[in-house]
Amino acid sequence: MSYRTDEVAYVQPAQPAASAQAAQQKRSTAEYRALDAAHHIHPFSDMGSLNRSGSRVIVKAQGVYLWDSDDNKIIDGMAGLWCVNVGYGRKELADAAYRQMQELPFYNTFFKTTHPPVIELSALLAELAPEPFNHFFYCNSGSEGNDTVLRIVHQYWATQGKHSKKFVISRKNGYHGSTIAGGTLGGMGYMHEQMPSKVENIVHIDQPYFFGEAEGNLTPEEFALARAQQLEAKILEIGADNVAAFIGEPFQGAGGVIFPASTYWPEIQRICRKYDILLVADEVIGGFGRTGEWFAHQHFGFEPDLITLAKGLTSGYVPMGAVGLHDRVAKAIIENGDFNHGLTYSGHPVAAAVAVANLKLLRDDKIVERVKTDTGPYFQKKLRDTFANHPIIGEISGAGLVAGLQLAEDPKARKRFANGGEVGTICRDFCFNGNLIMRATGDRMLLSPPLVINKLEIDEIVAKAKYAIDATAQQLGIS
Ligand SMILES: *Cc1c(COP(=O)(O)O)cnc(C)c1O
């Protein structure tokens, strides 16, 4: 591949009109689609059906907007895949990558070496994370982060002489990535079905999904408490001496933006402490401002032993993941000989430089603070005002700039659609045609826009979501 100067120009925040022109100078949509169908296998896709319908080709982005190869301007209600926290087109991040590539594009952190970007990033993360988190291990994704978590947990208990502590408890409908370990930790049945084998000693308890799974007259708080107590029952079943850790997303992202009631996490924490079990918060979506706090476990008020980070760490501009270790875990890892785990790109200098630029923007432009005090509350209120008595909205979950809208046949009776997944797809297609990216997980519609979104743009997302949900109700003959 030759070095092309126009690629450098491409990362500059160009004017939409100029870029649309640039896109037209490339290939036609039909050509892109034909080549994509001929050579590219997409993640989590039915390729036969995708190739027949053709992918949407995204050619550029700015702020909270995307442009496709037909020059449609689309508002991104999902921040890419929950990751573009600082929005698109931030020159600070592009400059950081460009400078670092010229200065030191790569060097490893094995064999007694280090480099300035990974040092700066680690010090900055220690400053931004809650006080007991002062050590970080790097990888390239959230999945690798959770693989790393398993390695750290295992090593931790070995250093404590508790070799029988091997089981990790996780939750159904949790998402922890798509490596073999990430997929096993996750509770997505359709992923488990296609895995050649699973990681040993991982078991699941039920999720705290009130709307879908609460029976009888339990309040959300009582239900959440009961679901947390399943952890205690599972520990007693396996034997506390055999249980190493519990892992959960503070709120489930891919599983449908499921926010447990306030009773859930304190009870989980109490149980983990009681039986001497490490508590892992998968902060891959919740981290870096999504709920208005820097980390979602702060929103829910608990203190994990390990945190998994990725996505918003670099705002998705380049891949990077990490694991943050609580002091008590870090101490055991540091003081007990070799830790036999690492990746070629652990602490990659370009990714680290981009992460530093990204975190400084989140902090110094007061982006996280604004989510907490201004845009987050505005977004949540706007959704609740708009959909409070909607005929097919049963629940609105979320905090800050993340939300889940539960589609339901009878909202008051908490009755879901028998064909919920199809209804979600209908709604998602209306969004798509209305140039709004809103994701559907089964019968829940999800929003997680870039954290730089302003109130006018929030109004636009909510208006477009309303249009799509109204159109869905109309198609179903419900009004
Ligand atoms: C996306 C995600 C992961 C996996 O991250 P990848 O970078 O896709 O490997 C893990 N955990 C959670 C909670 C996620 O949302």
The ligand as an ORCA input file, in Angstrom:
! r2SCAN-3c Opt
* xyz 0 1
  C     -18.482     -4.129     23.870
  C     -18.355     -4.790     25.181
  C     -17.338     -5.716     25.445
  C     -16.425     -6.215     24.371
  O     -15.593     -5.240     23.868
  P     -14.898     -5.492     22.439
  O     -14.014     -4.294     22.301
  O     -15.990     -5.578     21.435
  O     -14.135     -6.756     22.547
  C     -17.204     -6.197     26.727
  N     -18.030     -5.816     27.699
  C     -19.026     -4.941     27.482
  C     -19.897     -4.535     28.618
  C     -19.241     -4.418     26.217
  O     -20.255     -3.599     25.998
*
